[in-house]
Structures are given as structure tokens and as C-alpha cells.
Amino acid sequence: TAYEIYQCDWSSDVCSSDLTDDSGFPFVTHIPLKLEEEGGKPVRLLGHCARGNPLWRYLQQRPLALACFMGPQAYMSPQVYPDIQRVPTWCYLAVQARVEVRLLDGDEAKDALLKQLIQDHEPVYASQWRGLPEDYTHKMLQGITTFEMHIVDLQCSVKLNQHRPEAHQARSVKHTSELQSH
């Protein structure tokens, strides 16, 4: 399922055809997002960006967005196939989450999100964050905007040569492993 594939640690982009900059051009930004589950199901993504990043203004104006996650990917040489009538291709996994966004206000909400991210990525930093002077942390919290993205729909795109015979798939896996070891 798209959710099972999403559980990988992937990079994320937030974009949408409805999320455009002030000139009307589609806007995309690369940010980390934290998945929250309820009952083993994905329900929301939490994130933040610097106040200088225009993303938060666009999300405030048009709160429907698309969070895109690119997973493992690889170029596939025609050399992986036993016959010569082949062309190169690209294999990949990707997940798109359609989301409704709500900006989170106040230092308390921002601090709670940052503490979750610290716990996920660098737990030893938590005591340092808690020990910083309050005026400093307040200033840092004022420099970000936090948001919650309610997941409306998850879609998955998978291209792994799954339509090929097993022998081709095995050779593809071997070829990909050899490329990654270089």
C-alpha cells in the first residue's frame, strides 16, 4: 500500500498545482515532515519552515497541498536484460499525500513540534534545547511557522519493472546493487 511504502525515511517536498507563488508559478519547497498515526493509520504530517520561506503564506491562502515523497530510485541499463532489444529506463517508488493544512499558532505549539522532531532526530539535543535562555528560544520560535497537514488521500507510484519476467527482475536487482557499491 502507499502507506507501507511511505513508512520509509524519505525526502519530502510540499507542492500542489494550486500552491503557486505570487506570480502564479507553481511553488515547491523541500522540508522535513513528521508522520502521526492513529490506530496504525497515517492521519497527519507535522512540519515547520522559516518565516522567510514563503510556503507558510501560500498554505495560509490555499490550504490544500500535495506532499510528495521520493523513495529509492535507480537508472536501469539495457545491459540487465538477457536480450538486446531493450532501452534504458528508470525505476522508482514515490508517495503523494493530498493534505489539508492548518497553521499552528503560539510558542507552545511550536515548541511541542520542535521537541518531537528533536526526539526523532537528535534526542541528546533535548537537554540543550531545554537549557537555552527563554528569550533566545522565544526569538527562535518567532522565526518559524509550524503547521499540521491532515492527510486526505495517499497515492503511490511504483515502477520496478514488475511487468518483466522474474529472471529480468533478478538481474535488475543484481545490476542495481553493483551500481550502488561503486
Secondary structure by P-SEA (a helix, b strand, c coil): ccccccccbbbbbbbccccccccccbbbbbbbbbbbbccccccccccccccccaaaaaaaaccbbbbbbbcbbbbbcccccccccccccccbbbbbbbbbbbbbbcaaaaaaaaaaaaaaccccaaaaaaaccaaaaaaaaaabbbbbbcccbbbbbbbccccccaaaaaaaaaaaaaaaac
